Amino acid sequence: MSKGLQKVKGAVFGRGMLRAIVSIVVFLVLWELGSRSKQWVGFVMPWVGQVPAPTAVLAAWVELVGDAGYWQSWYMSFFRVLGGFLSAMAIGIPFGLAMAVSRNFKGVAFPVFEVLRPIPPLAWVPASIIFWPTQELSITFVTFLGAFYTVVINVLGGARSIDVRYYQAAQAMGASDWDIFRRIILPGTLPSIVVGAAVGMGITWEVVVAAEMISGGGSQSGGSGGGGLGFFIWNSYVGGSYEQIVVGMISIGIAGYICSEVLRKFGGIFTPWLRLR
Amino acid sequence: MAALDNQVPSAVKARADAGEIQVTNVSRSYGVARFAKDVVRDCSFTIERHKLTVMIGPSGCGKTTLIRMLAGFEKPNAGSITLDGKPVTGPNKDRLVVFQETALFPWMTTYENIMYGPRARGEDSQHARDQAKFLLDKVGLTGFRDKYPPQLSGGMQRRAELARAMINNPVVMILDEPFRGLDAMSKELMWEYYAGLYEEFRRTNFFVTTDIDEAIFLADRLLIMSNIPTRVRAVIEVDLPRPRRLADIFDSERANEVKIQALSLLHEEAMKSFTGGSKAAADFVEAYSKRMGKAKAGA
């Protein structure tokens, strides 16, 4: 058997996988017992008793798989998360780096940044609905804010924590400022950028869902699924379909997981020296 | 050995007419007015051309401050530092520092680290690549060319760092406790190894340490520093033959004499800071008494 295949076999049938399966199965069984407690033992378990059982959720999900609106919700939320996240990276990384290398720029930009930073992104929802011409842009903007501050703070912190001896060594060996920026500051900050991106991505999902709920699902709101997963949940709640609420919640969990996995892969490619040993 | 010498690319060899540092009446203090603390006061010495000068002194005596001034990272408050008659004004590839613990760039492979200097100056030529290859071989890291620093052992990291400095062909190499933190075994291996490198290239080397055995094994000249504020307390010419091997040196009567002489001077200095309440000095005095016992039993 080839080494790669053995590795796959190890991952699928290994002890770690077994534990994961046991954990999920136990969770599902307890959930099922809890939510069916009324019909089985005649006693409504508090909290869990109100929640639809996993089997019911699964049935609802199977129905939804064929529904274009459901997938449209996925698409819309991904689209907004990606838009907000990428613009936060595109603006936040240069902004953070500029503050790290220029005392003047930091002196001017940092106070404003620090005043705006504690404002929760969701507090921006009404203002951004006013600012931006379309619902779509307002949601993306709020999503952007969710990731932006984290990215900037991580870039700034990362650049400032680079060992001063690296600068001294580079300078002594005749490096220009540009070379020090390109080959010391940039790679030295990369691990923090990756961390900032991962944390930022998590916040983006939190924010996008809430923003979709509040703003009523964006420009194409309604049953068609243009509102994204957040609006999908809200809509299910309004429509009284509790199974679908849970489907929506789990969908967000899966979507967030996919995003962080992809990000981790990317981070690993950009920082090969951290994947050692 | 002769065959190897022929392969030494010319630029890696020491320049015949350069490499003497003159430190004249240098002072440096930190803080202001009432809170000012003199770290170096009226300190003068010469780092002789093509010799291996070792500076040893009690911990916290201001050796690192001196190094920072020699490298040009800091300026003295008074006095002058000149290299071959020209004043030192800032960092330059003429005077390269190998730092305490490793300062290899973790995001570059061994080879990229060594090539940093040439590339930073826009000299990524075939000549530079040949030199890098030669030096990789010299420091025994050819097989680790594409590894990142965390994949190297402590000793390998120090050797990679030596190569990274040497490719720039500095007039003076300054080493700030480079083998600190290595285990006893690798440390002794590194001493022989480093002595061998020095003996081959005969570039001016300035080596700072707190380890008396290391100092005597490596040094042509030993500068014994006073307690803070730092001055040179004594200069001992260590006239032991080269090439040096650990076994020869520690059996040698002369090495033992030098050691006793150096230790008694260091002891006096340590006592001064001991009475000043320094924990490091207290540790030193304790270690010293043990060592003196050993050295006398050996003599």
Interface residues (C-beta under 8 A of the other chain):
Chain A: D163 R165 Y166 Q168 A169 A170 Q171 A172 M173 G174 A175 S176 D179 R183 I184 P187 G188 L190 T271 P272 W273 L276 R277
Chain B: A71 G72 F73 P91 N92 K93 R95 L96 V97 F99 A103 F105 P106 W107 M108 Y116 G117 A120 R121 Y148 P149 P150 Q151 R164 N168
